[in-house]
Amino acid sequence: MTWPLGLAIYFTIWWVSLFAVLPFGVRSQHEEGEYDQGTDPGAPVKAHLLYKMLATTVLSGLIFAGFYWYAFM
């Protein structure tokens, strides 16, 4: 596998994993009982995006390593 192909596969796995990880731990304003005027009640109070990006990177690395092992070993 060439490195551009590997990078493209990792990037695709990263984005799919991000969408899988995003909903974990999210509490809406409605659930918390805190409303900011002019916002939707379903808007998240704290999204923790940095933590989720780190978790996505680790998860994607594991998935990519498994894919690489299965396809090229």
Secondary structure, 3 states (H helix, E strand, C coil): CCHHHHHHHHHHHHHHHHHHHCCCCCCEHHHHCCCCCCCCCCCECCCCHHHHHHHHHHHHHHHHHHHHHHHHC
